Amino acid sequence: QVQLVESGGGKVQPGGSLRLSCAASGIVFSISHVGWYRQAPGQEREFVARINSAWSFTNYADSVKGRFTISRDNAKNTVYLQMNSLKPEDTAVYYCNTMISGLLYWGQGTQVTVSS
């Protein structure tokens, strides 16, 4: 059974940093593309960043380019999202996902709140 578990969220002041983790079980993460998405209250879920399975190719939403970095540690079956220079508009529940054999899996999400 595939399970994704996000962690690392919390409350931080504007300009601060957080590192989110997405730990996988039931799959070998190194062969999977993994994405981070976020959903703010009253808004649709939106793409944040993605890392592919080979060569660790990455891409980012324009709103987070230069501030967020996605990376993976295949030995730990974990993908990270390093978030720097956080802004109030980054406040959201952050989710990771991956697709295996045509099925899309999501984690339960982790709350990030950026506020003074």
Secondary structure as a PSIPRED ss2 file (coil, helix, strand):
# PSIPRED VFORMAT (PSIPRED V4.0)

   1 Q C   1.000  0.000  0.000
   2 V C   1.000  0.000  0.000
   3 Q E   0.000  0.000  1.000
   4 L E   0.000  0.000  1.000
   5 V E   0.000  0.000  1.000
   6 E E   0.000  0.000  1.000
   7 S E   0.000  0.000  1.000
   8 G C   1.000  0.000  0.000
   9 G C   1.000  0.000  0.000
  10 G E   0.000  0.000  1.000
  11 K E   0.000  0.000  1.000
  12 V E   0.000  0.000  1.000
  13 Q C   1.000  0.000  0.000
  14 P C   1.000  0.000  0.000
  15 G C   1.000  0.000  0.000
  16 G C   1.000  0.000  0.000
  17 S C   1.000  0.000  0.000
  18 L E   0.000  0.000  1.000
  19 R E   0.000  0.000  1.000
  20 L E   0.000  0.000  1.000
  21 S E   0.000  0.000  1.000
  22 C E   0.000  0.000  1.000
  23 A E   0.000  0.000  1.000
  24 A E   0.000  0.000  1.000
  25 S E   0.000  0.000  1.000
  26 G C   1.000  0.000  0.000
  27 I C   1.000  0.000  0.000
  28 V C   1.000  0.000  0.000
  29 F H   0.000  1.000  0.000
  30 S H   0.000  1.000  0.000
  31 I H   0.000  1.000  0.000
  32 S C   1.000  0.000  0.000
  33 H C   1.000  0.000  0.000
  34 V E   0.000  0.000  1.000
  35 G E   0.000  0.000  1.000
  36 W E   0.000  0.000  1.000
  37 Y E   0.000  0.000  1.000
  38 R E   0.000  0.000  1.000
  39 Q E   0.000  0.000  1.000
  40 A C   1.000  0.000  0.000
  41 P C   1.000  0.000  0.000
  42 G C   1.000  0.000  0.000
  43 Q C   1.000  0.000  0.000
  44 E C   1.000  0.000  0.000
  45 R C   1.000  0.000  0.000
  46 E E   0.000  0.000  1.000
  47 F E   0.000  0.000  1.000
  48 V E   0.000  0.000  1.000
  49 A E   0.000  0.000  1.000
  50 R E   0.000  0.000  1.000
  51 I E   0.000  0.000  1.000
  52 N C   1.000  0.000  0.000
  53 S C   1.000  0.000  0.000
  54 A C   1.000  0.000  0.000
  55 W C   1.000  0.000  0.000
  56 S C   1.000  0.000  0.000
  57 F C   1.000  0.000  0.000
  58 T E   0.000  0.000  1.000
  59 N E   0.000  0.000  1.000
  60 Y E   0.000  0.000  1.000
  61 A C   1.000  0.000  0.000
  62 D C   1.000  0.000  0.000
  63 S C   1.000  0.000  0.000
  64 V C   1.000  0.000  0.000
  65 K C   1.000  0.000  0.000
  66 G C   1.000  0.000  0.000
  67 R C   1.000  0.000  0.000
  68 F E   0.000  0.000  1.000
  69 T E   0.000  0.000  1.000
  70 I E   0.000  0.000  1.000
  71 S E   0.000  0.000  1.000
  72 R E   0.000  0.000  1.000
  73 D E   0.000  0.000  1.000
  74 N H   0.000  1.000  0.000
  75 A H   0.000  1.000  0.000
  76 K H   0.000  1.000  0.000
  77 N C   1.000  0.000  0.000
  78 T E   0.000  0.000  1.000
  79 V E   0.000  0.000  1.000
  80 Y E   0.000  0.000  1.000
  81 L E   0.000  0.000  1.000
  82 Q E   0.000  0.000  1.000
  83 M E   0.000  0.000  1.000
  84 N C   1.000  0.000  0.000
  85 S C   1.000  0.000  0.000
  86 L C   1.000  0.000  0.000
  87 K C   1.000  0.000  0.000
  88 P H   0.000  1.000  0.000
  89 E H   0.000  1.000  0.000
  90 D H   0.000  1.000  0.000
  91 T C   1.000  0.000  0.000
  92 A E   0.000  0.000  1.000
  93 V E   0.000  0.000  1.000
  94 Y E   0.000  0.000  1.000
  95 Y E   0.000  0.000  1.000
  96 C E   0.000  0.000  1.000
  97 N E   0.000  0.000  1.000
  98 T E   0.000  0.000  1.000
  99 M E   0.000  0.000  1.000
 100 I E   0.000  0.000  1.000
 101 S C   1.000  0.000  0.000
 102 G C   1.000  0.000  0.000
 103 L E   0.000  0.000  1.000
 104 L E   0.000  0.000  1.000
 105 Y E   0.000  0.000  1.000
 106 W E   0.000  0.000  1.000
 107 G C   1.000  0.000  0.000
 108 Q C   1.000  0.000  0.000
 109 G C   1.000  0.000  0.000
 110 T E   0.000  0.000  1.000
 111 Q E   0.000  0.000  1.000
 112 V E   0.000  0.000  1.000
 113 T E   0.000  0.000  1.000
 114 V E   0.000  0.000  1.000
 115 S C   1.000  0.000  0.000
 116 S C   1.000  0.000  0.000
